[in-house]
Amino acid sequence: MVLNDLFLSTVSPQTGKLYHHLMVKLDPKYKKYLRPVAGIIFLAAGAVFILIPFIPLGYILIFAGLFLLASYLPFVRKWIQKIKMKDDKGRVEKVEKEIEDTEDKMVNDKKL
């Protein structure tokens, strides 16, 4: 595999800078494993970062991991439903839609 096949290069129209984006392509049969694996990785990284007191990233990673695992854990699903009811601006739905779109792009072999 050539290294150039792994990256997508784009040029910003405003600044003219060149950006490289990592392209990840997954076989559709692995789609069912994408969310649980990513959620567990976020939870594990969050647990590690909670132990480091001067880096407050742990809580953010734990919440991200729980959000990804919400479809597998009923208590998290109920918690997110309560947050959705209080969310007037629809931020939770936007995040869910963006996660699903990114997941579909990774599986359906589209450019990120």
JOTAGI-V356759 format. One record per pair of residues at least 12 apart in sequence whose ideal C-beta (glycine too) atoms are under 7 Angstrom apart, sorted by the first residue. I is the first residue (numbers start at 1). J is the second residue. Records with the same first field share a line. If there is no record, write none. Layout:
I = J  J
//
This chain:
6 = 22  23
7 = 20  21  22  23
8 = 21  23  111  112
21 = 112
23 = 111  112
24 = 106
25 = 106  109
26 = 106  107
28 = 107
31 = 107
34 = 103
35 = 68  71
36 = 69  72
38 = 68
39 = 65  68  69
40 = 65
42 = 61  64  65  68
43 = 62  65
45 = 61
46 = 58  59  61  62  65
49 = 61
67 = 80
80 = 92
//
